[in-house]
Amino acid sequence: MVQQARKAVVAVTGGMGSGKSSVAAYLCEIGGAMGLSADALCRQLLEPGAAGWLAMRTAFGERFFLADQRIDRPLLRTVLFEDREFRQRLDALLHPLVRDEIAGCLERESGHTSGKQTRFVVEVPLLYEAGWEHDFSQVVVAYADEKTCLRRLMLRDRISEAAAVKAMETQMPLADKTLLADYVIDNSGPWPDTCLQVEHLRNLLW
């Protein structure tokens, strides 16, 4: 995807409840970087008439569409967490589209600057699951211990512990991701502690 893999393009990944969005946002803020979110791009692709929306309609018919033709996101989320085969089919449809969108955004934004290298922070929750780790020159994992992630996920999505556990089990264990990363930010504790780590990371990256 990122043919010109360069130090200025950093991927941030993690697990549910690990705080990867917060880490990515703060790294952008203090590093003067442009942020991209794979999840945000995926949501755009699922808007009525967009490429992901069309792909889902072709593959699954009317099952996940509301009367106004928008995606029934609660239903989609439920099926994603309960049906591994469906999750794999949907990933096979959407991941290439999201990957192309990220590449296109990086290319367009890089072209807007003359002679100055643009810094990018790309948040990709399923980076390792999708096999995109080689698209970026540096990968940062936002880590938090399992109990902390579970608590945060329950509070954020207002779901039961059982539902949170089931959701987390759909992703690669966070501990495994830390072993593959170039850098790890431990976001288990107070946010000011995390900020100090991100500030040190900025100096290492740029």
N, C-alpha and C positions, 0 to 999 in steps of 0.2 A: 504493500500500500504506500508507505512513505519511502519512495525509492531513494530519496536523498537523506536517509536516516541521519539525523544530526543531533548534536548535544542540546540544541535549543528546543527539541520536541520531546517532552517527558510524558509518560503515561502514569496515571495514578489509579491503582486498583485496590481491592480489599474484599471485605465480605459484608453481608447485611448487618448494619448496626456498628460497623467498625469506624465510621466517621470519615470515609474517603471523600465525600463531597466537601466537608469542612476543611479537610487537609488540602484538597485541590484548590479550593477557593482562597485559602490563606496564602498558599504558595503563589498563586496568580497575583494576589494583592501586593505581596512584598517583593516579588520577583519581576514585576512589570510585564507579566505574561498574559497572553490571550487564553481564555479557557474554553474548552469544548467538552460537551457531555454526550457520551454515547446514548444514554437513556433519553436525553432531550431530543436528540436527532431521531431516535426510534419513535418517540411520541409524534414527531412531525410526520414521519413516514406512515403513521397509522391514521392520519387525518383523512376524512372522506376524499377519495379521488387520488390520494398520494400512492406511491409505488408499493409500500407495504400493505396498505389498505386493499389495493387491487390484488396483490398476491394472496392475501388471506381470503378474500372473497372467492378467488379462483380455486384455492385449495380446500376451503372448509364450507363453502356455501353461505347460507344465512345464519348459521349457528351462533356466531358471535356478534351479530349486528342488531342494534336497536332500531326502533321505528324511524328515527331521524337519520339512520344510516351510519351513525357513529358506532365505534367499537364498544361492546359491553365489557368494560375493563374489569369490573369485579368478577364477572363470570370467567373471563380469560385468565385472570390471576388464579382463581380457584383451580381451574383445569390444569394450568401450568404446574402448580405445585403437587397435583395429585396424579398426573398422567405423564410418565417419563417419555413414552413414545411420542405423545403429542408435543411435548416440550422440544424434543429433538427435531421433529418436523418443522415446528415454528422457527426454531433457531436456524435451521437450514435455509428457510425462506428469508428471514430478516437480517441475519448477520452479514451476508454479502452486501446488502443494501446499505446498512449502517457503516460498514467498512469503506465503501465507496464514498459515502457522504463525508466521512472524516477526512479521507484523502483529498476530496474536492475542496473542503473548507481550508485545509492546510495550504493547498496550492494557490487558492484564490487570495488568501490573506497574505501569504508570502510574496505574492506578486504585487501587492499594494505598497510594499516598502522598497525604496531604491537605495541599494548599497548597505542597508542596515538589516541585520538578522533579527527576525521576529521570534520571540520566545512563545512557546505554546505549552499548555498543560492540558492533557486530554484525559478525562475521567472515563475509564472503561471497566465497569464492574466485572464483566465476564472475560477479561483479557486472556487469562490462562485457559479457561474453559473453551474459548473460541480459537485458541492457538495463534493469537495476534502479538505475542510478546516480542517477536522479531521485527515488528513494524516500527518499533521505537528503539532509540539508542539507550534510553534509561527508563527503568520501571521502578516505581515507588509503591510499596504496599503499606496501606494504612491498617495497622493491626490493633485489635483489642481482644482481651480474653473472652472466652466463650460465654461466660455468665454475663459479662457486661454487654456483649452484642445481643444476647437474648433479651435482656432487660430493655435495652434501647428499642429493639424491634417491636416488642410488645407494647411499649408506650407510644411509639411513633404510629404504628398501624392499628392500635387498639384491638389487638388479637390475643388469643389465649396462648399460654406457654406451649401447648401441644401444636398449635398452628404455627407458632414461631419456629419451633424445632423442625417441623416438616419443611418450612420454607428454607431454613438454613441448610438442610440436608440436600437441597437441590444443587448446591454449589460446591466447588472444591473446598476442602477444609482450609481455613485461613492459615493454619500453621504450615501447611504444605506450600502455600503461596509465598510465605516469608522466606522459605528456603530457596526459592527461584528468583527473588527480587534482587535488584541492584542496591536498593535502600529500603529500610523499614522504619516507619514512624509508629511508635507505640502510643496509641490514643486511648489506653485503658484508664488513665488517670485524669487529673484536672486539666482543663483546656490550656491554661497558661504553660503547663509543662509540655504539652504538645506543640505549642507555638514556638517554644525555645528550640525544639528539635527541628521544626520546619525552617526556622531562621538559619540554623546550622546547615541544613540541607541545601538551602538556596545558595549558600556560599560554595558548597561543593559542586553544585550543578552549573552555576553561571559565574 
